[in-house]
Amino acid sequence: MLEKLDLSKQMSKEEFKLKMPPLQSRLGELQRQCRELKVPVMIAFEGFDAAGKGFHIGRLIQSLDPRGFSVYTMQEETKEERMYPFLWRFWTKTPAGGRIAIYDGSWYRKVLTERFEKNTKKSKLSEQYESIRTFERQLSDDGTVIIKLLLVIDKKEQKKRFRKLGENKETAWRVDKGDLERNAHYGTYRCMMEEMLLKTDDTYAPWTLVEAMDKRYATVKIYERVIAVLEEAVLNVARRQQENEGAAKAGETVTQKDVQAED
């Protein structure tokens, strides 16, 4: 999947300024509709280090009512979290009906970063992939909308961004030994990511690959994808509610006729 991406895609400032206002307005409308229909939404941001997950989350939430969403930054498990199955800390952060949960890093850390660092045993990988698929399937079956975004940059761009972060005293802390190690072995990490995509790109929780070399292009693609998924979800929920209301009214009519017949 990754080899098919055209990472040279860009967007001009003029086109970006033209496209963003209607997208921002539409996303705000959809958040309100999801709240009214009690639709829970999960948006997971994954991708290569320095691909801009935090930056794009910041841009996305600019269009949302802050009372209706939560952002979770998922780092290494705490001592308490290690006492539970690895998905426990994500179950505790699933959204209630009508709310949006956004994840900076996600449950895929176990089969990506931790696998690369050899903190995930190879013999446990199949079990962990199955746990992830079951987790997403259960949530989806219960009505949760799951949007998974994978931000992709190439090795050269990643190294360039690391260097830029490292040269600034205020951002140098964001680049650690692990980041540099994954850049040095970019191909290995990419293969792990490709395997993850093949094993977890399911119809109920598909992946969206985002070409993130150009921030403007990536922002618009993220907005368009989130909007498309939410529009479909709102339409489906509204349709089901109408069908249920119609069935209930039909049942009431039948009952009334039965009563009248008895009279």
Contacts in CASP RR format, 6 or more apart in sequence:
PFRMAT RR
TARGET T0000
AUTHOR 0000-0000-0000
METHOD contacts of the structure
MODEL  1
MLEKLDLSKQMSKEEFKLKMPPLQSRLGELQRQCRELKVPVMIAFEGFDA
AGKGFHIGRLIQSLDPRGFSVYTMQEETKEERMYPFLWRFWTKTPAGGRI
AIYDGSWYRKVLTERFEKNTKKSKLSEQYESIRTFERQLSDDGTVIIKLL
LVIDKKEQKKRFRKLGENKETAWRVDKGDLERNAHYGTYRCMMEEMLLKT
DDTYAPWTLVEAMDKRYATVKIYERVIAVLEEAVLNVARRQQENEGAAKA
GETVTQKDVQAED
1 194 0 8 1.000
1 197 0 8 1.000
1 198 0 8 1.000
1 201 0 8 1.000
1 207 0 8 1.000
1 209 0 8 1.000
2 152 0 8 1.000
2 190 0 8 1.000
2 193 0 8 1.000
2 194 0 8 1.000
2 197 0 8 1.000
2 209 0 8 1.000
5 152 0 8 1.000
5 209 0 8 1.000
5 211 0 8 1.000
6 211 0 8 1.000
7 152 0 8 1.000
7 153 0 8 1.000
7 154 0 8 1.000
7 157 0 8 1.000
7 211 0 8 1.000
7 213 0 8 1.000
8 213 0 8 1.000
9 211 0 8 1.000
9 213 0 8 1.000
9 214 0 8 1.000
9 217 0 8 1.000
10 213 0 8 1.000
10 214 0 8 1.000
10 216 0 8 1.000
10 217 0 8 1.000
11 19 0 8 1.000
11 214 0 8 1.000
11 216 0 8 1.000
11 217 0 8 1.000
11 220 0 8 1.000
12 216 0 8 1.000
13 216 0 8 1.000
15 216 0 8 1.000
16 216 0 8 1.000
16 219 0 8 1.000
16 220 0 8 1.000
19 220 0 8 1.000
20 219 0 8 1.000
20 220 0 8 1.000
20 223 0 8 1.000
23 63 0 8 1.000
23 220 0 8 1.000
23 223 0 8 1.000
23 224 0 8 1.000
23 227 0 8 1.000
24 62 0 8 1.000
24 63 0 8 1.000
24 223 0 8 1.000
25 63 0 8 1.000
26 227 0 8 1.000
27 60 0 8 1.000
27 63 0 8 1.000
27 64 0 8 1.000
27 223 0 8 1.000
27 226 0 8 1.000
27 227 0 8 1.000
27 230 0 8 1.000
28 63 0 8 1.000
28 64 0 8 1.000
28 65 0 8 1.000
30 227 0 8 1.000
30 230 0 8 1.000
30 231 0 8 1.000
30 234 0 8 1.000
31 63 0 8 1.000
31 64 0 8 1.000
31 65 0 8 1.000
31 68 0 8 1.000
31 69 0 8 1.000
31 100 0 8 1.000
31 230 0 8 1.000
32 65 0 8 1.000
33 39 0 8 1.000
33 230 0 8 1.000
33 234 0 8 1.000
34 41 0 8 1.000
34 98 0 8 1.000
34 100 0 8 1.000
34 145 0 8 1.000
34 230 0 8 1.000
34 233 0 8 1.000
34 234 0 8 1.000
35 68 0 8 1.000
35 98 0 8 1.000
35 99 0 8 1.000
37 98 0 8 1.000
37 234 0 8 1.000
37 237 0 8 1.000
37 238 0 8 1.000
37 241 0 8 1.000
38 97 0 8 1.000
38 98 0 8 1.000
39 97 0 8 1.000
39 98 0 8 1.000
39 143 0 8 1.000
39 145 0 8 1.000
39 233 0 8 1.000
39 234 0 8 1.000
39 237 0 8 1.000
40 94 0 8 1.000
40 95 0 8 1.000
40 96 0 8 1.000
40 97 0 8 1.000
40 98 0 8 1.000
40 99 0 8 1.000
40 100 0 8 1.000
40 101 0 8 1.000
40 143 0 8 1.000
40 144 0 8 1.000
40 145 0 8 1.000
41 95 0 8 1.000
41 98 0 8 1.000
41 99 0 8 1.000
41 100 0 8 1.000
41 101 0 8 1.000
41 144 0 8 1.000
41 145 0 8 1.000
41 147 0 8 1.000
41 230 0 8 1.000
41 233 0 8 1.000
42 94 0 8 1.000
42 95 0 8 1.000
42 100 0 8 1.000
42 101 0 8 1.000
42 103 0 8 1.000
42 139 0 8 1.000
42 144 0 8 1.000
42 145 0 8 1.000
42 146 0 8 1.000
42 147 0 8 1.000
43 60 0 8 1.000
43 100 0 8 1.000
43 101 0 8 1.000
43 102 0 8 1.000
43 103 0 8 1.000
43 147 0 8 1.000
43 149 0 8 1.000
43 226 0 8 1.000
44 103 0 8 1.000
44 105 0 8 1.000
44 106 0 8 1.000
44 107 0 8 1.000
44 108 0 8 1.000
44 146 0 8 1.000
44 147 0 8 1.000
44 148 0 8 1.000
44 149 0 8 1.000
45 53 0 8 1.000
45 54 0 8 1.000
45 56 0 8 1.000
45 57 0 8 1.000
45 102 0 8 1.000
45 103 0 8 1.000
45 104 0 8 1.000
45 105 0 8 1.000
45 106 0 8 1.000
45 149 0 8 1.000
45 151 0 8 1.000
46 53 0 8 1.000
46 105 0 8 1.000
46 106 0 8 1.000
46 108 0 8 1.000
46 112 0 8 1.000
46 148 0 8 1.000
46 149 0 8 1.000
46 150 0 8 1.000
46 151 0 8 1.000
47 53 0 8 1.000
47 150 0 8 1.000
47 151 0 8 1.000
47 152 0 8 1.000
47 193 0 8 1.000
48 151 0 8 1.000
48 152 0 8 1.000
48 153 0 8 1.000
48 158 0 8 1.000
48 182 0 8 1.000
48 189 0 8 1.000
48 193 0 8 1.000
49 158 0 8 1.000
49 162 0 8 1.000
49 179 0 8 1.000
49 182 0 8 1.000
49 183 0 8 1.000
50 153 0 8 1.000
50 158 0 8 1.000
50 161 0 8 1.000
50 162 0 8 1.000
50 165 0 8 1.000
50 175 0 8 1.000
50 179 0 8 1.000
51 151 0 8 1.000
51 152 0 8 1.000
51 153 0 8 1.000
51 158 0 8 1.000
51 212 0 8 1.000
52 151 0 8 1.000
52 212 0 8 1.000
52 215 0 8 1.000
52 218 0 8 1.000
53 104 0 8 1.000
53 105 0 8 1.000
53 151 0 8 1.000
54 104 0 8 1.000
55 215 0 8 1.000
56 149 0 8 1.000
56 151 0 8 1.000
56 212 0 8 1.000
56 215 0 8 1.000
56 218 0 8 1.000
56 219 0 8 1.000
56 222 0 8 1.000
57 71 0 8 1.000
57 102 0 8 1.000
57 104 0 8 1.000
59 219 0 8 1.000
59 222 0 8 1.000
60 102 0 8 1.000
60 222 0 8 1.000
60 223 0 8 1.000
60 226 0 8 1.000
61 69 0 8 1.000
61 71 0 8 1.000
61 102 0 8 1.000
63 223 0 8 1.000
64 100 0 8 1.000
68 98 0 8 1.000
68 99 0 8 1.000
68 100 0 8 1.000
69 99 0 8 1.000
69 100 0 8 1.000
69 101 0 8 1.000
69 102 0 8 1.000
70 93 0 8 1.000
70 95 0 8 1.000
70 99 0 8 1.000
70 100 0 8 1.000
70 101 0 8 1.000
70 102 0 8 1.000
71 102 0 8 1.000
71 103 0 8 1.000
71 104 0 8 1.000
72 93 0 8 1.000
72 101 0 8 1.000
72 102 0 8 1.000
72 103 0 8 1.000
72 104 0 8 1.000
73 104 0 8 1.000
73 105 0 8 1.000
74 89 0 8 1.000
74 90 0 8 1.000
74 103 0 8 1.000
74 104 0 8 1.000
74 105 0 8 1.000
74 106 0 8 1.000
74 107 0 8 1.000
74 109 0 8 1.000
77 86 0 8 1.000
77 89 0 8 1.000
81 88 0 8 1.000
81 89 0 8 1.000
85 131 0 8 1.000
86 107 0 8 1.000
86 110 0 8 1.000
86 128 0 8 1.000
86 131 0 8 1.000
87 107 0 8 1.000
87 131 0 8 1.000
87 132 0 8 1.000
87 135 0 8 1.000
90 103 0 8 1.000
90 106 0 8 1.000
90 107 0 8 1.000
90 135 0 8 1.000
91 135 0 8 1.000
93 101 0 8 1.000
93 103 0 8 1.000
94 101 0 8 1.000
94 139 0 8 1.000
94 144 0 8 1.000
95 101 0 8 1.000
95 144 0 8 1.000
106 148 0 8 1.000
107 132 0 8 1.000
107 135 0 8 1.000
108 132 0 8 1.000
108 196 0 8 1.000
108 200 0 8 1.000
110 120 0 8 1.000
110 128 0 8 1.000
110 132 0 8 1.000
111 120 0 8 1.000
111 125 0 8 1.000
111 128 0 8 1.000
111 129 0 8 1.000
111 132 0 8 1.000
111 192 0 8 1.000
111 196 0 8 1.000
112 189 0 8 1.000
112 192 0 8 1.000
112 193 0 8 1.000
112 196 0 8 1.000
113 182 0 8 1.000
114 120 0 8 1.000
115 125 0 8 1.000
115 192 0 8 1.000
116 181 0 8 1.000
116 182 0 8 1.000
116 185 0 8 1.000
116 188 0 8 1.000
116 189 0 8 1.000
116 192 0 8 1.000
117 178 0 8 1.000
120 128 0 8 1.000
129 199 0 8 1.000
129 200 0 8 1.000
132 200 0 8 1.000
133 199 0 8 1.000
133 200 0 8 1.000
133 202 0 8 1.000
136 146 0 8 1.000
136 200 0 8 1.000
136 202 0 8 1.000
136 204 0 8 1.000
136 205 0 8 1.000
137 202 0 8 1.000
137 204 0 8 1.000
137 205 0 8 1.000
139 146 0 8 1.000
140 146 0 8 1.000
140 204 0 8 1.000
140 205 0 8 1.000
141 204 0 8 1.000
145 229 0 8 1.000
145 230 0 8 1.000
145 233 0 8 1.000
146 204 0 8 1.000
146 205 0 8 1.000
147 208 0 8 1.000
147 225 0 8 1.000
147 226 0 8 1.000
147 229 0 8 1.000
148 205 0 8 1.000
148 206 0 8 1.000
148 207 0 8 1.000
148 208 0 8 1.000
149 207 0 8 1.000
149 208 0 8 1.000
149 210 0 8 1.000
149 222 0 8 1.000
149 225 0 8 1.000
150 193 0 8 1.000
150 197 0 8 1.000
150 207 0 8 1.000
150 208 0 8 1.000
150 209 0 8 1.000
150 210 0 8 1.000
151 210 0 8 1.000
151 212 0 8 1.000
151 218 0 8 1.000
152 209 0 8 1.000
152 210 0 8 1.000
152 211 0 8 1.000
152 212 0 8 1.000
153 161 0 8 1.000
153 212 0 8 1.000
153 213 0 8 1.000
154 213 0 8 1.000
155 183 0 8 1.000
155 186 0 8 1.000
155 187 0 8 1.000
157 213 0 8 1.000
158 183 0 8 1.000
158 186 0 8 1.000
159 183 0 8 1.000
162 175 0 8 1.000
162 179 0 8 1.000
162 180 0 8 1.000
162 183 0 8 1.000
165 171 0 8 1.000
165 172 0 8 1.000
165 174 0 8 1.000
165 175 0 8 1.000
166 172 0 8 1.000
166 174 0 8 1.000
166 175 0 8 1.000
182 189 0 8 1.000
197 207 0 8 1.000
197 209 0 8 1.000
200 207 0 8 1.000
201 207 0 8 1.000
208 221 0 8 1.000
208 225 0 8 1.000
210 218 0 8 1.000
210 221 0 8 1.000
210 222 0 8 1.000
210 225 0 8 1.000
211 217 0 8 1.000
211 218 0 8 1.000
211 221 0 8 1.000
212 218 0 8 1.000
END
